[in-house]
Amino acid sequence: MLFNDIPNQSAVKALLRQSVQRQHVAHAQLFRGSEGGAALALALAYAQYLNCEDRAPGADDSCGHCPACTKTAKLAHPDLNFIMPVTTTKTVAKDAVSSKFMAEWRTFVLDNPYQGLNDWMQHIGAENKQGNISKDEAVQILKLVSLKAFEARFKIVILWLPELMHPAAANAVLKLLEEPPPATIFLLVSHAPEQLLPTIMSRVQPVVVRPFSEDDITAYLHAHYKVPEAKARQVAQLAEGSLGAALASRDANADHDYFEFFVKWMRLSYSQKAADILKQSEEFQKLGRESQKEMLSYSLGLVRKVLLFGIDPKFVPHLPAGEQDFVTKFSKLVTPRNADLLSKELTDAHYHIERNANPRMVFVDSSLRMGGQLRLAQG
């Protein structure tokens, strides 16, 4: 993977490049970021950059065509090793260790490096079992680093989700971090670093990976998957910084225009026209429960955006042209005085839908309550 394949993350990319260019590469680094973010993708791009055979001095990326880059891009380089949570499955009935799942891992990561643990468990057919890095992996880790690099400058070990290590595996990793083998680099990719041993945390160099911005996700979906920009932005808002979540849901809500629905909903709520509210409640019911929840999550995010815009438009830059006019006008009705109560109504509605309440009743009740709060702003 190239750095250029990853949306934005310019500050982290620059930091990683500089560590190589200045020959200050730490033997153990912790890429810490939320699920669905760029942590694993950056670790992969960094690994390729480290071992690139034809990288020009000061180059911003690996060459992408030398033998090392070609093998690394396919996750097939003999000096690129992976440890990840696994469990017994129908194909691996006992002694579940990472090496037995490498074919599945390559397929999983090459398809989408922004996926999470649950996606991985489903990919390997774990059913309801939980994955971990077992005590059996401790022996495998020690064997893995006992050999010198085969053909690259560095032997690289990527540990995905080290917070799921069994104590025996964690102690084996700690020993290696305390006495690192020569020319071996450990890249730990964690979504919950606070669960790691303090002694491990003290021996790794942190690499903080920020969530993707709404603009990053919107641009990525539009450029790579031809999702219309308006729809891509709606998906991005729901994803809350997770490109993995955005990629998973880009097709699920493709038939729904949540922004148009929200605009109509707020106008009817403000007008308090019961017959029209009842009619739209039928539309809400037809969405289906998962789309109803997504619609409410989108609405909650948009209310927050409107509030920020009303406080200072600079807080909400780059509003899509289609939203600009509505947000400007609606911001007069969403103020610090009623924003918390509006948010509570939407959160409560989401809670009730999640627990199988009647969608029409939830929608009508929320509409009337929010209408009262919107009118309060002009009272």
C-alpha positions as CSV (number, residue, x, y, z in Angstrom):
1,M,0.0,0.0,0.0
2,L,1.1,3.5,-0.8
3,F,0.8,6.5,1.5
4,N,-1.0,8.1,-1.4
5,D,-3.7,5.5,-1.3
6,I,-4.8,6.7,2.1
7,P,-7.1,9.8,2.3
8,N,-5.4,12.8,4.0
9,Q,-3.6,11.9,7.3
10,S,-0.9,14.3,6.0
11,A,0.6,15.0,9.4
12,V,1.1,11.3,10.3
13,K,2.5,10.5,6.9
14,A,5.0,13.3,7.2
15,L,6.1,12.1,10.6
16,L,6.6,8.5,9.4
17,R,8.5,9.6,6.3
18,Q,10.8,11.8,8.4
19,S,11.6,8.9,10.7
20,V,12.9,7.0,7.7
21,Q,14.7,9.9,6.0
22,R,16.4,10.9,9.2
23,Q,17.2,7.2,10.0
24,H,15.4,7.5,13.4
25,V,13.2,4.5,13.0
26,A,12.0,3.2,16.4
27,H,12.1,-0.6,16.8
28,A,8.6,-0.6,18.3
29,Q,5.7,1.8,17.3
30,L,2.1,1.9,18.4
31,F,-0.4,3.1,15.7
32,R,-3.3,4.1,17.9
33,G,-6.6,5.0,16.3
34,S,-10.3,4.2,16.3
35,E,-11.9,1.3,14.5
36,G,-12.5,2.0,10.9
37,G,-9.7,4.5,10.8
38,A,-6.3,4.6,9.0
39,A,-4.1,2.9,11.6
40,L,-3.7,-0.4,9.8
41,A,-3.4,1.2,6.4
42,L,-0.7,3.6,7.6
43,A,1.2,0.7,9.2
44,L,1.1,-1.2,5.8
45,A,2.2,1.9,3.8
46,Y,5.0,2.6,6.3
47,A,6.2,-1.0,6.1
48,Q,6.3,-0.8,2.3
49,Y,8.1,2.6,2.5
50,L,10.7,1.2,4.9
51,N,11.7,-1.7,2.7
52,C,11.3,-0.1,-0.7
53,E,14.4,-0.9,-2.9
54,D,14.0,1.9,-5.3
55,R,12.9,4.9,-3.2
56,A,14.6,8.1,-4.2
57,P,16.1,10.2,-1.4
58,G,13.5,12.4,0.2
59,A,10.7,10.7,-1.8
60,D,7.2,11.1,-0.3
61,D,6.2,7.5,-1.0
62,S,7.6,4.1,-1.9
63,C,8.2,3.5,-5.6
64,G,5.4,0.9,-5.9
65,H,7.2,-1.2,-8.6
66,C,10.3,-2.7,-7.2
67,P,10.2,-6.4,-6.1
68,A,9.9,-5.4,-2.4
69,C,7.0,-3.1,-3.1
70,T,5.2,-5.6,-5.3
71,K,5.5,-8.3,-2.7
72,T,4.5,-6.1,0.2
73,A,1.5,-4.7,-1.7
74,K,0.3,-8.3,-2.0
75,L,1.1,-9.0,1.7
76,A,3.4,-11.7,0.4
77,H,6.8,-10.4,1.3
78,P,8.8,-13.0,3.4
79,D,9.9,-10.2,5.8
80,L,6.5,-8.8,6.4
81,N,4.8,-10.8,9.2
82,F,1.4,-10.5,10.8
83,I,-0.1,-11.4,14.2
84,M,-3.9,-11.0,14.6
85,P,-6.7,-12.2,16.8
86,V,-8.1,-15.6,15.6
87,T,-10.2,-18.5,17.0
88,T,-11.1,-22.0,16.1
89,T,-13.3,-22.4,13.1
90,K,-14.6,-25.2,10.9
91,T,-11.4,-25.2,8.9
92,V,-9.0,-24.7,11.9
93,A,-10.4,-26.9,14.7
94,K,-7.5,-26.6,17.1
95,D,-4.3,-24.7,17.8
96,A,-5.6,-21.5,16.2
97,V,-2.7,-19.2,15.5
98,S,-2.2,-16.4,13.0
99,S,-0.1,-18.4,10.5
100,K,-3.0,-20.7,9.8
101,F,-5.2,-17.8,8.6
102,M,-2.8,-15.9,6.4
103,A,-4.7,-16.6,3.2
104,E,-7.9,-15.3,4.7
105,W,-6.0,-12.3,6.2
106,R,-4.6,-11.3,2.8
107,T,-8.0,-11.4,1.2
108,F,-9.5,-9.5,4.1
109,V,-7.0,-6.7,4.2
110,L,-6.5,-6.3,0.4
111,D,-10.3,-6.0,0.0
112,N,-10.5,-3.2,2.6
113,P,-7.9,-2.3,5.2
114,Y,-10.4,-0.1,7.2
115,Q,-12.4,-3.0,8.6
116,G,-12.8,-4.0,12.3
117,L,-12.6,-7.0,14.5
118,N,-16.2,-8.1,14.0
119,D,-15.7,-8.0,10.2
120,W,-12.6,-10.2,10.6
121,M,-14.4,-12.7,12.8
122,Q,-17.2,-13.0,10.2
123,H,-14.6,-13.3,7.4
124,I,-13.0,-16.4,9.0
125,G,-16.3,-17.9,10.0
126,A,-15.9,-17.5,13.7
127,E,-19.7,-17.4,14.2
128,N,-20.3,-16.2,17.8
129,K,-16.7,-17.0,19.1
130,Q,-14.5,-14.2,20.3
131,G,-11.0,-13.8,18.8
132,N,-7.8,-13.3,20.7
133,I,-4.0,-13.6,20.3
134,S,-3.6,-16.8,22.3
135,K,-0.8,-18.2,24.5
136,D,0.1,-20.6,21.6
137,E,0.9,-17.5,19.6
138,A,3.7,-16.7,22.1
139,V,5.9,-19.5,20.8
140,Q,5.1,-18.5,17.2
141,I,6.1,-14.9,17.9
142,L,9.5,-15.9,19.3
143,K,10.1,-18.2,16.3
144,L,9.1,-15.5,13.9
145,V,11.7,-13.1,15.0
146,S,14.5,-15.6,15.7
147,L,15.3,-15.6,12.0
148,K,17.1,-12.8,10.2
149,A,15.5,-10.9,7.4
150,F,15.4,-13.0,4.2
151,E,15.8,-10.3,1.6
152,A,14.8,-6.9,3.0
153,R,16.6,-4.4,5.2
154,F,14.0,-4.8,8.0
155,K,12.0,-7.7,9.3
156,I,8.6,-6.2,10.1
157,V,6.0,-7.6,12.4
158,I,2.6,-6.0,12.4
159,L,0.5,-6.9,15.5
160,W,-3.2,-6.1,14.8
161,L,-5.2,-5.4,18.0
162,P,-2.5,-6.3,20.5
163,E,-5.0,-5.4,23.3
164,L,-6.5,-8.9,22.7
165,M,-3.3,-10.7,23.6
166,H,-3.3,-13.5,26.2
167,P,-1.0,-12.6,29.1
168,A,1.5,-15.2,27.8
169,A,1.6,-13.6,24.4
170,A,1.8,-10.2,25.9
171,N,4.8,-11.2,28.0
172,A,6.5,-12.7,25.0
173,V,6.0,-9.4,23.1
174,L,7.3,-7.5,26.1
175,K,10.4,-9.5,26.2
176,L,11.1,-8.8,22.5
177,L,10.5,-5.1,23.0
178,E,12.9,-5.1,25.9
179,E,15.6,-6.9,24.0
180,P,14.7,-6.2,20.3
181,P,16.3,-8.5,17.7
182,P,18.5,-6.6,15.2
183,A,16.8,-5.1,12.1
184,T,13.4,-6.0,13.4
185,I,10.5,-3.5,13.7
186,F,7.3,-4.1,15.5
187,L,4.3,-2.1,14.4
188,L,1.4,-2.5,16.9
189,V,-2.0,-1.4,15.6
190,S,-4.5,-0.8,18.4
191,H,-8.0,0.5,18.8
192,A,-7.9,0.3,22.6
193,P,-4.3,1.0,23.7
194,E,-5.4,1.7,27.3
195,Q,-5.9,-2.1,27.6
196,L,-2.3,-2.9,26.9
197,L,0.2,-3.6,29.7
198,P,1.8,-0.3,31.0
199,T,5.2,-1.9,30.5
200,I,4.4,-2.4,26.8
201,M,3.2,1.1,26.5
202,S,6.4,2.4,27.9
203,R,8.5,0.7,25.3
204,V,6.7,1.8,22.1
205,Q,6.7,5.1,20.2
206,P,3.1,6.3,19.9
207,V,1.8,7.2,16.4
208,V,-1.6,8.9,17.0
209,V,-4.0,8.4,14.1
210,R,-6.9,10.8,13.9
211,P,-10.4,9.8,12.6
212,F,-11.1,10.7,9.1
213,S,-12.9,14.0,8.5
214,E,-16.3,14.2,6.9
215,D,-14.7,15.8,3.9
216,D,-12.1,13.0,3.7
217,I,-14.8,10.3,3.6
218,T,-17.0,12.2,1.2
219,A,-14.2,12.7,-1.3
220,Y,-13.0,9.1,-1.0
221,L,-16.5,7.6,-1.6
222,H,-17.1,10.0,-4.5
223,A,-13.7,9.3,-6.2
224,H,-13.3,5.6,-5.6
225,Y,-16.9,4.3,-5.6
226,K,-18.7,7.0,-7.7
227,V,-21.1,7.7,-4.9
228,P,-22.9,11.0,-5.7
229,E,-21.4,13.8,-3.6
230,A,-24.7,14.6,-1.7
231,K,-25.2,10.9,-0.8
232,A,-21.5,10.5,0.0
233,R,-21.7,13.4,2.5
234,Q,-24.7,11.8,4.2
235,V,-22.9,8.5,4.6
236,A,-19.8,10.4,5.9
237,Q,-21.8,12.2,8.5
238,L,-23.3,8.9,9.7
239,A,-19.8,7.2,9.8
240,E,-18.5,9.7,12.4
241,G,-14.9,9.4,11.2
242,S,-14.9,5.7,10.4
243,L,-14.1,5.0,6.7
244,G,-14.8,1.3,7.4
245,A,-18.3,2.1,8.5
246,A,-18.8,4.4,5.5
247,L,-17.7,1.7,3.1
248,A,-20.0,-0.8,4.8
249,S,-23.0,1.4,4.6
250,R,-22.5,3.1,1.3
251,D,-24.9,0.8,-0.5
252,A,-27.2,0.1,2.4
253,N,-28.8,3.5,2.3
254,A,-28.3,4.3,-1.3
255,D,-32.0,4.7,-1.9
256,H,-32.7,7.1,0.9
257,D,-32.1,10.8,0.9
258,Y,-31.9,11.5,4.6
259,F,-31.4,15.3,4.1
260,E,-34.5,15.8,2.1
261,F,-36.5,13.7,4.6
262,F,-35.1,15.7,7.5
263,V,-35.9,19.1,5.9
264,K,-39.5,18.0,5.3
265,W,-39.8,16.5,8.8
266,M,-38.6,19.7,10.5
267,R,-41.0,21.9,8.5
268,L,-43.9,19.7,9.4
269,S,-42.9,19.5,13.0
270,Y,-42.7,23.3,13.2
271,S,-46.1,23.7,11.5
272,Q,-47.7,21.1,13.8
273,K,-50.0,19.9,11.0
274,A,-51.1,16.5,12.4
275,A,-52.4,15.1,9.2
276,D,-49.2,15.8,7.3
277,I,-47.1,14.4,10.2
278,L,-49.1,11.2,10.2
279,K,-48.6,10.9,6.4
280,Q,-44.8,11.3,6.8
281,S,-44.8,8.8,9.7
282,E,-45.9,6.2,7.1
283,E,-42.9,7.1,5.0
284,F,-40.7,6.7,8.1
285,Q,-42.2,3.3,8.8
286,K,-41.4,2.1,5.2
287,L,-37.7,2.9,5.7
288,G,-37.2,-0.3,7.7
289,R,-35.7,-0.4,11.2
290,E,-32.0,-0.1,10.3
291,S,-32.6,2.8,8.0
292,Q,-34.9,4.4,10.6
293,K,-32.0,4.3,13.1
294,E,-29.6,5.7,10.5
295,M,-32.1,8.4,9.7
296,L,-32.3,9.4,13.4
297,S,-28.5,9.3,13.7
298,Y,-28.1,11.5,10.7
299,S,-30.7,13.9,12.1
300,L,-28.9,14.1,15.4
301,G,-25.6,15.0,13.6
302,L,-27.3,17.6,11.4
303,V,-28.9,19.3,14.4
304,R,-25.5,19.6,16.0
305,K,-24.1,21.0,12.8
306,V,-26.9,23.6,12.6
307,L,-26.3,24.7,16.2
308,L,-22.6,25.2,15.5
309,F,-23.4,27.1,12.4
310,G,-25.7,29.4,14.4
311,I,-23.0,30.1,16.9
312,D,-20.4,30.8,14.2
313,P,-20.5,29.7,10.6
314,K,-16.7,29.2,10.8
315,F,-17.4,26.1,12.9
316,V,-19.1,24.4,9.9
317,P,-16.9,25.1,6.8
318,H,-17.5,23.5,3.4
319,L,-21.3,23.1,3.7
320,P,-22.7,21.5,0.5
321,A,-24.5,23.9,-1.6
322,G,-27.8,21.9,-1.2
323,E,-27.6,22.3,2.6
324,Q,-26.4,25.9,2.9
325,D,-29.7,27.6,2.5
326,F,-31.6,25.3,4.9
327,V,-28.9,25.3,7.6
328,T,-28.7,29.1,7.5
329,K,-32.5,29.4,8.0
330,F,-32.9,26.5,10.4
331,S,-30.0,27.8,12.6
332,K,-32.4,30.6,13.8
333,L,-34.6,27.8,15.4
334,V,-31.8,25.7,16.9
335,T,-30.2,27.6,19.7
336,P,-28.3,26.7,22.9
337,R,-31.7,27.1,24.6
338,N,-33.4,24.2,22.9
339,A,-30.5,22.2,21.2
340,D,-30.1,19.8,24.1
341,L,-33.8,19.0,24.2
342,L,-34.0,18.5,20.4
343,S,-31.0,16.2,20.7
344,K,-32.6,14.3,23.5
345,E,-35.8,13.8,21.5
346,L,-33.8,12.3,18.6
347,T,-31.7,10.1,21.0
348,D,-34.8,8.8,22.7
349,A,-36.5,8.1,19.4
350,H,-33.4,6.1,18.3
351,Y,-33.5,4.2,21.6
352,H,-37.2,3.3,21.2
353,I,-36.7,2.2,17.6
354,E,-33.8,0.0,18.6
355,R,-36.1,-1.7,21.1
356,N,-38.8,-2.4,18.5
357,A,-41.2,0.3,19.5
358,N,-43.9,1.2,16.9
359,P,-42.1,3.4,14.4
360,R,-45.2,5.6,13.5
361,M,-45.9,6.3,17.2
362,V,-42.3,7.2,17.9
363,F,-42.1,9.4,14.8
364,V,-45.4,11.3,15.6
365,D,-44.5,11.7,19.3
366,S,-41.0,13.0,18.5
367,S,-42.4,15.4,15.8
368,L,-44.9,17.0,18.2
369,R,-42.3,17.4,20.9
370,M,-39.6,18.8,18.6
371,G,-42.2,21.1,17.0
372,G,-42.8,22.6,20.5
373,Q,-39.1,23.1,21.0
374,L,-38.6,24.8,17.6
375,R,-41.5,27.2,18.3
376,L,-39.9,27.9,21.7
377,A,-36.9,29.5,19.8
378,Q,-39.2,32.2,18.4
379,G,-41.2,32.7,21.6
